[in-house]
Amino acid sequence: MITTSKGKRKVKPREVTTLALSFDHRFIDGSLASRFLADVAASLEDPRFLPDLKDG
């Protein structure tokens, strides 16, 4: 939901993807891997990150 300049709320479609991570529990703790994936997702959701993707 977004709020327009006139104060009305409306639905705005957006692209969504699923991120998955596979790792070996013998070497990497699950909570560490989960935090890493959360950090990756936060970076991708940050609007300041998007211009870097377009330059590639």
C-alpha positions as CSV (number, residue, x, y, z in Angstrom):
1,M,0.0,0.0,0.0
2,I,1.1,3.5,-0.8
3,T,-0.4,6.9,0.1
4,T,-0.9,9.3,-2.8
5,S,-0.3,13.0,-2.6
6,K,-4.0,13.5,-2.0
7,G,-3.9,11.2,1.0
8,K,-5.6,8.2,-0.6
9,R,-4.2,4.7,-0.2
10,K,-3.8,2.4,-3.1
11,V,-2.1,-0.9,-4.0
12,K,1.1,-0.6,-5.9
13,P,2.4,-3.8,-7.6
14,R,6.1,-4.7,-7.1
15,E,8.4,-7.4,-8.1
16,V,9.1,-10.1,-5.5
17,T,11.5,-13.0,-5.5
18,T,12.5,-15.8,-3.2
19,L,16.0,-16.1,-1.9
20,A,17.3,-19.5,-0.8
21,L,20.6,-20.5,0.7
22,S,22.1,-24.0,1.0
23,F,25.0,-24.6,3.4
24,D,26.8,-27.4,5.2
25,H,25.8,-27.5,8.9
26,R,29.2,-29.1,9.7
27,F,30.9,-25.8,8.8
28,I,28.4,-23.0,9.1
29,D,25.9,-22.5,12.0
30,G,22.3,-22.0,10.8
31,S,21.8,-18.7,12.6
32,L,24.9,-17.3,11.0
33,A,23.6,-18.3,7.5
34,S,20.2,-16.9,8.3
35,R,21.7,-13.5,9.3
36,F,23.8,-13.5,6.1
37,L,20.7,-14.1,4.0
38,A,18.8,-11.4,5.8
39,D,21.7,-9.0,5.1
40,V,21.6,-9.9,1.4
41,A,17.9,-9.3,1.3
42,A,18.2,-5.9,3.1
43,S,20.9,-4.8,0.6
44,L,18.7,-5.8,-2.3
45,E,15.7,-3.9,-0.8
46,D,17.8,-0.7,-0.3
47,P,17.0,1.8,-3.0
48,R,20.6,3.1,-2.9
49,F,21.7,-0.4,-4.1
50,L,19.6,-0.4,-7.3
51,P,21.7,2.1,-9.3
52,D,24.7,-0.2,-9.0
53,L,22.7,-3.0,-10.6
54,K,21.9,-0.9,-13.7
55,D,25.6,0.0,-14.4
56,G,26.7,-3.6,-14.7
